[in-house]
């Protein structure tokens, strides 16, 4: 999708520059400026999508790493609730062990 947006941006600017030269449309500065604005928007959207894909990939790899880590559990003496070893007290009843 990112490459498609880059190609569309290049096509828009190319059309705005070369279409008046070969006589398809008359040249106007407004048309050229609007084409450049749209091209910049397409490139910005492509960058956003690229960054989003990279962030999602990193989050997925981090999630996979966390699944591989062993998680030790404590069991509360008062309510028999199991919770992570990092907690100082039971998150369910508040019993301090």
Buried (B, 14 or more C-beta within 10 A) or exposed (E): EBEEBBEBBEEBBEBBEEBBEEEEEEEEEEBBEEBBEBBEEBBEBBEEEBEEEEEEEEEEEEEEEEEEEEEEEBEBEEEEBEBEEEEEEBEEEEEEE
